[in-house]
Amino acid sequence: MIDYHYWATPNGHKVAIFLEESGLEYRVTQVNLSENKQFGKDFLRISPNNKIPAIIDDAPEDGGAPIAIFESGAILIYLADKIGKFIPSDRRGRVEVMQWLFWQVGGLGPMAGQQVFFRRAAPEPFPFAIERYTNETKRLFGVLNERLADRPYLAGDEYTIADMAAYPWAAPYTLLSQDIDKFPHVERWLDAIASRPATQRAYALAKAINPNAPQPPAPRSAKAGFIYDRTAILIPG
């Protein structure tokens, strides 16, 4: 059983997508950021940086005590290694996945997050910051678009944790003030991931926890609504 400490944010979506793809048994403990639950002492024992997501693996491979892990990238690597899926076993393939995972963790996520903060949460307008982070997000969308020009997924032919990490930060492109028509390869990639049942279940989970959580746009090629057909165990935060 994986104890998943979660709230409906892009970083939270990453691990929810993985858990739904993997079939691992998990239960969700809500960490309501709007109520500052991330600063609670119990959560800080798991995530000392007071950020979601975090997990506790109650059944680690070594058979020892439960393992607590924070930071979404570290969680994805740990879980992928645990089940032997969504990350290649060969060195070259693993490097491809790792560098694009860290590209998201160190670039796309922080830049997009700062843009949203200065647009929506700053106490007063700060045009320089808005322009700086919007332009950097645009640059990163360009990097993503170029990468996907000749391959279906970030690391090549296979869907991996690199895609799961980047998707939640690219999907809300309207919120990020990005014209998706200028990034056709990104749009194709977003549509492919949004069409996966596990992605749909992960976002339905987000909506069940927080009805106001943004949902990604439906694929233009498949307007079918999201269906959540797997009930996770929800533990209020």
C-alpha positions in Angstrom: 0.0 0.0 0.0 1.2 3.5 -0.9 0.1 6.3 1.4 -0.2 9.3 -0.9 -0.2 12.7 0.6 -1.8 14.9 -2.0 -3.5 18.0 -3.1 -4.8 18.9 -6.6 -1.9 20.8 -8.0 0.4 20.0 -11.1 3.0 18.3 -8.9 0.2 16.4 -7.2 -1.2 15.2 -10.5 2.2 13.8 -11.5 2.2 11.1 -8.9 -1.6 10.5 -9.2 -1.1 9.7 -12.9 1.7 7.3 -12.1 -0.3 5.5 -9.4 -3.2 5.1 -11.8 -1.0 3.9 -14.6 0.9 1.4 -12.3 -2.1 -0.3 -10.6 -0.3 0.0 -7.3 -2.7 0.0 -4.4 -2.8 3.4 -2.7 -4.8 5.6 -0.4 -5.0 9.3 -0.5 -4.5 11.6 2.5 -5.6 15.1 1.6 -3.2 17.9 2.4 -5.4 21.0 1.9 -3.0 23.8 0.9 -5.7 26.4 1.2 -5.9 25.6 4.9 -2.1 25.4 5.3 -2.2 21.8 6.2 1.3 21.4 4.6 2.7 23.0 7.7 1.3 20.5 10.1 3.8 18.6 12.3 2.7 15.2 11.1 3.1 16.1 7.4 6.5 17.7 8.1 7.8 14.4 9.3 7.2 13.1 5.8 7.9 16.2 3.8 10.3 18.5 5.6 10.1 21.1 2.8 6.3 21.4 3.6 5.4 20.7 -0.1 3.2 18.1 -1.7 3.3 15.5 -2.9 4.8 12.9 -0.5 4.4 9.2 -0.1 5.0 6.4 2.4 5.7 3.0 1.0 4.4 0.5 3.6 6.0 -2.4 1.8 9.4 -1.5 0.5 11.4 -4.1 -1.5 13.9 -4.7 1.3 11.2 -5.8 3.7 12.2 -3.1 6.2 10.4 -0.2 7.8 8.1 2.0 5.7 9.9 4.5 3.5 8.8 8.1 3.4 9.7 10.1 0.2 9.1 13.8 -0.7 9.7 15.7 -3.9 7.7 14.6 -7.0 10.7 13.7 -9.1 12.2 11.5 -6.4 8.8 9.8 -5.9 8.4 9.1 -9.6 11.9 7.5 -9.8 11.4 5.5 -6.7 8.0 4.1 -7.8 9.2 3.4 -11.4 12.1 1.4 -10.0 9.8 -0.3 -7.6 7.6 -1.7 -10.3 10.2 -1.9 -13.1 8.1 0.2 -15.5 8.0 3.7 -17.0 11.8 4.0 -16.9 14.2 2.1 -19.0 16.6 -0.4 -17.4 19.5 0.3 -19.9 21.8 3.2 -19.1 21.2 5.2 -22.2 17.5 5.0 -22.0 17.5 5.9 -18.3 19.6 8.9 -19.0 17.1 10.1 -21.6 14.3 9.9 -19.1 16.2 11.4 -16.2 17.4 14.5 -18.1 13.8 15.3 -19.2 12.4 14.6 -15.8 14.9 17.1 -14.3 14.2 19.5 -17.1 10.7 19.7 -15.9 11.6 19.7 -12.2 14.1 22.5 -12.6 12.6 24.5 -15.5 9.1 24.1 -16.8 7.5 23.7 -13.3 9.2 26.6 -11.5 8.9 29.0 -14.5 5.3 28.2 -15.1 4.5 28.3 -11.4 6.1 31.7 -10.9 4.2 33.1 -13.9 0.9 32.0 -12.4 1.9 33.5 -9.0 2.7 36.9 -10.4 -0.4 36.9 -12.6 -2.9 35.7 -10.0 -1.5 35.8 -6.4 0.9 38.7 -6.2 -0.5 41.6 -4.0 0.1 44.1 -6.8 0.9 43.9 -10.6 4.6 43.4 -11.3 4.8 43.6 -15.1 8.6 42.8 -15.3 8.1 39.5 -13.5 5.0 38.6 -15.5 6.8 39.3 -18.8 9.9 37.5 -17.7 8.2 34.3 -16.6 5.7 34.3 -19.5 8.5 34.5 -22.0 10.5 31.8 -20.2 7.5 29.5 -20.2 7.1 30.2 -23.9 10.8 29.3 -24.5 10.3 26.1 -22.6 7.2 25.2 -24.6 9.4 25.7 -27.7 12.0 23.3 -26.3 9.3 20.8 -25.6 7.8 21.2 -29.1 11.2 20.7 -30.8 11.9 17.6 -28.7 8.6 16.1 -29.7 8.9 16.9 -33.4 10.3 13.4 -34.2 9.2 11.2 -31.4 5.9 10.4 -29.7 7.2 10.9 -26.1 10.0 12.8 -24.4 12.3 9.9 -24.1 11.4 8.3 -27.4 8.8 5.7 -28.3 7.8 4.8 -24.8 5.7 6.7 -22.3 7.7 7.3 -19.2 7.8 9.2 -15.9 9.3 12.2 -17.9 6.0 12.6 -19.7 4.0 12.1 -16.5 6.0 14.9 -14.9 5.8 17.4 -17.7 2.2 16.9 -18.7 0.5 18.6 -15.7 2.6 21.7 -16.2 2.0 21.9 -20.0 -1.7 20.9 -20.0 -3.0 24.2 -18.6 -1.5 26.2 -21.5 -4.3 28.7 -21.5 -3.7 29.5 -17.9 0.0 29.9 -18.8 -0.8 32.4 -21.6 0.6 30.1 -24.3 -0.9 29.8 -27.8 -1.0 26.0 -28.3 -1.4 26.4 -32.1 2.2 27.6 -32.2 3.3 24.3 -30.6 1.6 21.5 -32.7 3.9 18.7 -31.5 3.1 19.7 -27.9 -0.6 19.6 -28.7 -0.4 16.2 -30.2 1.5 14.9 -27.2 -1.0 16.5 -24.7 -3.9 14.9 -26.6 -2.2 11.5 -26.5 -1.6 11.7 -22.7 -5.1 13.2 -22.0 -6.6 10.3 -23.8 -5.1 7.7 -21.5 -7.6 6.3 -19.0 -5.1 6.6 -16.2 -4.7 10.3 -16.8 -8.5 10.7 -16.9 -8.8 8.9 -13.6 -6.1 11.0 -12.0 -7.8 14.3 -12.9 -11.2 12.9 -11.8 -9.6 12.2 -8.5 -8.4 15.8 -8.4 -11.9 17.1 -9.1 -13.4 14.8 -6.4 -11.1 16.3 -3.8 -11.3 19.9 -5.0 -14.2 20.7 -7.4 -12.5 23.9 -8.3 -9.3 22.2 -9.5 -8.5 23.1 -13.1 -9.0 20.3 -15.6 -6.9 19.9 -18.7 -8.6 20.7 -22.0 -10.2 17.7 -23.7 -8.2 16.4 -26.7 -9.3 18.2 -29.8 -9.4 14.8 -31.6 -11.4 13.1 -28.8 -14.0 15.2 -26.9 -15.2 12.4 -24.7 -15.5 13.3 -21.1 -13.3 12.0 -18.4 -14.5 8.9 -16.6 -13.3 7.9 -13.1 -13.9 4.2 -12.7 -11.4 3.4 -9.9 -12.2 4.5 -6.3 -9.1 5.4 -4.3 -9.3 5.5 -0.5 -9.7 9.1 0.5 -8.5 10.2 4.0 -9.4 13.9 4.7 -6.5 16.1 5.6 
